[in-house]
Structure formats: C-alpha cells, structure tokens
Amino acid sequence: MPRQLIIILLVALVLILMTVQNPNPVSVQFLSWQAEQVPVIIIILISLLTGVIISAVLGLIKQSKLKDRIRRLQREIEDLQYPPVVSPDENKETEENEKKKSEDKKRKGINNA
C-alpha cells in the first residue's frame, strides 16, 4: 500500500471517530463572523480543507521555483558542454578589451591610493 493512501485512511478514520464521539453542534466565532449550532465535523472538514489548499499552493510555488532552477542549470550545462565558437578576429578583440580593462583597474587603484 502506498504511504499516501495509508495517511489518507488514517485521517478519515480519525474524522469518523471524532464525528461519532462529538455529535453535538457547537457555536463558532471568527473575527466578526459568527455561526451557531454548527456540527463539529463541518468545522473539522473546513479546517482540513484549508490546510490542504494552503499546502498545495505552497507546494506549487516551491515546485515552480525548482523547475526554474533546473532549467537554468540545464542551460548552464549545455553552455559548458558546447562553448560558443569564437573566430580568431573576435578572440583578438576580446583579449585587447580585457587588457584595457585590467589597465583601467590598475590606474583606478593607483588613483584611489
């Protein structure tokens, strides 16, 4: 038996036991809202349903973030496996730009000191 099915059956059993043992209706007050003579099982089911909905929404948010991270990491893996092809002319330009940047950093370091 899958673990989820066992948990669902246990929760259902607890709900049935509570319903049988607490047949009297209760009065409920939440903020400015008030209900009188509500069966206990209705309160329990509303609480359970609210918890399930909140858990599902939070789970979906986390799942979405994880999927985005997986996509980003897969793109990074692809980029590392197949680096972009650089022509020799572009390679020279890139090296010259890097030299200029390092010289500028050195000059700024001297000026700041």
Phi, psi and omega in degrees: 000132178295150183297323180297319180296320178297317180296317179298317179296322178294317178297317179297320179297317178297319178297318179296315179298318179295323180294317181292321184277343181233071183281348184283138176287156182233163176262135183235135176229128179224115185054244180262357181271141180218137176229137180247148176059053177258131177299144182301322182298326178295317178297317180294316180295320178296318178296317179297314180297320177299316178297320179295317180295315179298316179297319180295316180297314179296322177296319179294322178297314180296319179298320179297316179297320180293321178297318178299318180295320178298314179300316180297316181291325177294321176297320179295320178297315179298319179296323180286327180285321183236080181294151181295144180279129181245127179287157181303324179296316180294324181296319179295317180297319180296317179297319179295318179297320179295321178296316179298318180296317180293323177295319178297319179296320179296316180297318179295323178294321178291318181294324181285336184283000000 
